[in-house]
Amino acid sequence: MEKMGRQKLVDKTIVPQEAGVMPQQLSGLNPGVALQQRLGFYPLGGYKGQTVFFDLDKLVNEPLALVEGLYSLDRLDARDIITASIPATGVIGDIVIAQLTVPAGELWLVNRVVVVSPAQTAAEGQIVTVNFRLSSWQIPDTRVGTTVHDNGRSYWPAAQGTIAVDTYTVDFPAQGELGAELRLPAGSIVTLVATLTAVNASAILAATLTPFGRKIRRLVA
């Protein structure tokens, strides 16, 4: 009867459930050491009836490319124009190039490229043809008649140029083009190629290329 009404005291002190390494102690550890000390593990999964390791690049890194474009840091426009000028002394077959390089630390998404060839008349004929190359397209091309240069593969199969048309616009997301914006990481080079195909009278003939799009935050290495 003497114990009626008494309460048992409970120790409510907060203590770690088990001794172990605190997060701040993991600084500087490489994966090999972490695994050896049982501070890390390899995640496994089932794929097509087999046990496989998780590919964190495909699981985490690559999907980030879908949202990189949401982080606009700057725009690409007429301020980024490049010009390839053929001198008045040029001879048929002369090729002049101009290059635009994505600076270190930057990532570009290009949605449009506008290439302009010098104006000509019916009497002059087609004087300058134009094309542009992408250095990121260096992979071998097995298609007949295709040549891969140091400056990358040309966007168009053949140089563009008619008497009636001076401006050629590529909208990359459009059907029939890439169907998506052109992703250019740092170091990528866009090369404008202008070729003299007829006698140049007396003036400098200038072709231009203008990229449109935006500079974005890089999430994928």
C-alpha positions in Angstrom: 0.0 0.0 0.0 3.0 2.3 0.6 3.8 2.4 -3.1 0.5 3.6 -4.3 0.6 6.9 -6.2 4.4 6.8 -6.7 5.8 7.3 -10.3 8.8 5.7 -11.8 11.3 8.2 -13.0 12.4 8.0 -16.6 15.7 9.3 -17.8 15.0 11.6 -20.8 18.6 12.5 -21.6 19.1 12.6 -25.4 22.1 10.5 -26.3 23.3 9.0 -29.7 21.7 5.6 -30.4 25.1 4.2 -31.2 28.7 5.3 -31.3 29.9 6.1 -34.8 31.5 8.6 -37.1 29.9 12.1 -37.2 29.2 13.7 -40.6 32.0 16.3 -40.1 34.5 13.5 -39.6 33.8 12.2 -43.2 35.5 15.2 -44.7 38.4 14.3 -46.9 37.6 10.6 -47.1 37.7 9.0 -50.6 35.3 6.2 -51.6 38.0 3.5 -51.2 38.7 4.4 -47.6 35.1 4.9 -46.7 34.2 1.4 -48.0 37.2 -0.2 -46.2 36.1 1.4 -42.9 32.5 0.4 -43.5 31.4 4.0 -43.7 29.9 3.6 -47.2 28.3 1.0 -49.4 27.6 0.1 -53.0 23.8 0.3 -53.8 22.6 -2.7 -55.8 19.5 -3.1 -57.8 17.7 -5.6 -60.1 17.7 -5.0 -63.9 16.4 -7.4 -66.4 16.7 -10.3 -64.0 20.2 -9.5 -63.0 21.8 -7.8 -60.0 23.6 -4.6 -61.0 25.3 -1.6 -59.4 23.5 1.7 -59.5 25.0 4.1 -62.1 24.8 7.4 -60.3 25.8 9.3 -63.4 22.7 8.1 -65.2 20.6 8.2 -62.1 21.5 11.6 -60.8 23.9 13.5 -63.1 22.5 13.1 -66.6 18.8 13.9 -65.7 20.0 17.3 -64.5 20.5 18.3 -68.2 16.7 18.6 -68.3 16.7 21.5 -65.9 20.0 23.2 -66.7 18.2 25.6 -69.1 16.0 26.9 -66.3 19.0 28.8 -64.9 19.6 31.6 -67.4 22.7 33.6 -66.6 22.9 35.7 -69.8 21.6 35.8 -73.3 23.3 35.3 -76.7 22.4 37.8 -79.4 23.8 40.2 -82.0 26.6 41.1 -79.5 28.1 37.7 -80.2 28.1 38.0 -84.0 31.2 36.8 -86.0 32.2 37.9 -89.5 34.2 36.1 -92.2 35.4 38.7 -94.8 36.8 37.8 -98.2 39.0 40.6 -99.5 38.5 42.2 -102.9 41.6 40.5 -104.1 40.2 37.1 -103.5 40.2 34.4 -106.1 37.7 31.7 -106.8 37.9 28.9 -104.3 39.2 31.1 -101.4 37.9 30.0 -98.0 37.7 32.4 -95.1 36.6 31.3 -91.6 35.5 33.1 -88.4 35.2 31.3 -85.0 33.2 31.7 -81.9 34.4 29.8 -78.8 32.4 29.2 -75.6 34.6 30.7 -72.8 35.9 28.6 -70.0 33.4 28.1 -67.2 30.4 28.8 -69.4 27.6 26.6 -70.9 25.4 27.7 -73.8 22.1 26.6 -75.0 21.6 27.9 -78.6 18.1 27.9 -80.1 18.8 29.8 -83.3 21.7 30.5 -85.7 21.4 33.1 -88.4 23.9 33.0 -91.2 24.0 35.9 -93.8 25.9 35.7 -97.0 26.9 38.9 -99.0 24.1 40.2 -101.3 24.6 39.6 -105.0 22.8 40.3 -108.2 21.7 38.1 -111.1 24.4 39.7 -113.2 27.1 38.8 -110.6 25.8 35.3 -110.0 26.4 33.5 -106.7 29.6 34.9 -105.2 29.8 33.5 -101.7 28.5 30.3 -100.2 28.3 29.8 -96.5 28.2 26.9 -93.9 29.1 26.5 -90.3 30.8 23.7 -88.3 30.5 22.5 -84.8 33.6 21.3 -83.0 31.5 19.1 -80.7 30.5 17.0 -83.8 33.9 15.4 -84.2 32.6 11.8 -84.2 33.3 9.8 -87.4 30.6 10.2 -90.0 30.2 7.2 -92.3 27.8 8.8 -94.7 28.9 9.1 -98.3 30.4 12.4 -99.2 30.9 13.6 -95.7 34.2 15.1 -94.5 35.1 15.7 -90.9 37.5 18.6 -90.4 39.5 19.8 -87.4 36.8 22.4 -86.9 34.2 19.7 -86.6 31.4 18.6 -88.9 29.4 21.0 -91.0 25.8 21.6 -90.0 24.4 21.6 -93.6 25.4 18.8 -96.0 26.3 21.4 -98.6 27.2 25.1 -98.4 24.2 27.4 -98.7 24.0 30.1 -101.4 21.5 31.3 -104.0 21.1 34.6 -105.8 17.6 35.1 -104.3 18.5 34.3 -100.6 21.1 35.9 -98.4 19.8 35.0 -94.9 19.7 31.4 -93.6 18.1 30.7 -90.3 18.4 27.5 -88.3 15.8 27.1 -85.5 17.3 24.1 -83.6 14.1 23.0 -81.7 12.1 22.9 -84.9 11.1 19.7 -86.6 13.5 18.9 -89.3 16.4 20.5 -87.5 17.7 19.0 -84.2 14.4 19.0 -82.4 16.1 20.5 -79.4 18.4 23.4 -78.4 22.1 23.0 -79.2 24.1 22.4 -75.9 27.6 23.8 -76.2 29.9 23.3 -73.2 33.0 25.4 -72.5 35.6 25.1 -75.3 33.1 24.3 -78.0 33.8 26.2 -81.3 31.3 27.4 -83.9 33.1 28.0 -87.2 31.6 30.1 -90.0 32.9 29.1 -93.4 32.6 31.5 -96.4 33.8 30.3 -99.8 34.3 32.5 -102.9 32.7 30.8 -105.9 32.8 33.6 -108.5 35.0 36.5 -109.4 34.9 39.3 -106.8 34.5 42.7 -108.3 36.1 45.3 -106.1 34.5 45.1 -102.6 35.1 43.2 -99.5 32.5 40.4 -99.1 31.5 39.8 -95.5 29.5 36.8 -94.3 28.2 36.8 -90.7 26.9 34.3 -88.1 24.8 35.3 -85.1 23.9 32.8 -82.3 20.7 33.3 -80.3 20.0 31.6 -77.0 21.3 31.8 -73.4 24.2 31.1 -71.1 23.0 28.8 -68.4 24.2 27.2 -65.1 26.1 24.0 -65.6 24.8 21.1 -63.7 26.2 18.3 -65.8 29.9 17.9 -66.1 
